[in-house]
Amino acid sequence: MNELVSIVGNDVFTDSLVVAEGSCNQHESVVSLINKYESKLRKFGALDFTDLKSGKRGRPTRVYMLNEMQATLLITFLDNKETVVNFKVELVRQFYEMRKFILERQSSQWIDTRYQGKLTRKAETDTIKALTEYAKEQGSKNADKLYVVYSKLANQIAGVDGRNQATINQLNNLNLIENIILHCIESGILAENHYKDIYQDCKKRLLLFSDLAYLEQTA
């Protein structure tokens, strides 16, 4: 099941579109429930919304943001079909996991690990800068995109969308991954390999590391 909740600041939210899709209901039906029980939902916080454009002439779709307590209350109003029950279980689980992650992110261990990762990232960035110039000398027209390319590869192997959304274990893995990239690039330049071959070598080594460490990669 896809990610059902997201972090905004130091709080966790889902939205009415997620509830509709996860519970196999029409979004209009979920919005109708929100409107019906609006006063009760507002007891647990502001009921914010965003109007999403649905086309050139179509009316915008109003999507409601729901905090943990609002979402928990709202799903009690849904019929308990098997698909809905499974969705409720997963939604509660993800709220709990995200809440636990927010607490972890405020710990000194997470902050220290994040700082150490920044140091490795800086060293890797300097190395990629050297690779960019190396690739230009080999005729690359898109060498300036290498920073993004290697960042995307590192995040994919680590299974994260970015450092601020990573757990302590993921930060440690990302630190190792970026260290591997750093040394692959340095050794590849020293061996005068083509910049595209350097990338393929990095990717091959990282996939091997991923298999050995049982990492869950992002798509």
Salt bridges, closest charged atoms under 4 A:
ASP11 OD1 - ARG99 NH2 3.19
GLU38 OE2 - ARG42 NE 2.88
ASP51 OD1 - ARG62 NE 2.89
GLU68 OE1 - ARG99 NH2 3.08
GLU90 OE2 - ARG93 NH2 2.71
GLU97 OE1 - LYS100 NZ 3.55
GLU124 OE1 - ARG121 NH1 2.36
ASP126 OD2 - LYS122 NZ 3.53
GLU133 OE2 - LYS136 NZ 3.90
ASP144 OD1 - LYS136 NZ 3.24
GLU178 OE2 - ARG121 NH1 3.54
GLU178 OE1 - ARG163 NH2 2.33
ASP201 OD2 - ARG205 NE 3.13
